[in-house]
Amino acid sequence: MSQVTPKPQGVWAWIWQRITAVLLFVFLGTHLFVLHYVPENLSINFLGVAARFKSVLYVIVDSGLLATALYHALNGIRNVLFDFIADEGKRGALNLVLWLVGIVYLIWGAYALTFFVK
């Protein structure tokens, strides 16, 4: 019975999964605090959201939330699927597909945020 030696990329994926978990906690906590506890932000309509996005900090928090949530989710999917896929070629293809999906959704989400920043 041969043993599979983990590749260094797996270690980095594990480390980044933990880092993005902490960042998600920070970004989501900040996002929820700003939305629910800052009195001038309690009106949730297009004009209220547009007013919030005039703050660079809010853009950074929401962009960070988008990027970390995408990475954390897609890396989690990758980790689960790697438990069932042993072939290195298929793993490489899966990595490529997940990176492309992540980049497309990040661009799409960033583009959606630009409608509020004017």
Secondary structure, DSSP 8 states (H G I E B T S, - for coil): -------HHHHHHHHHHHHHHHHHHHHHHHHHHHHHH-GGG---SHHHHHHHTTSHHHHHHHHHHHHHHHHHHHHHHHHHHHTT---HHHHHHHHHHHHHHHHHHHHHHHHHHHTT--
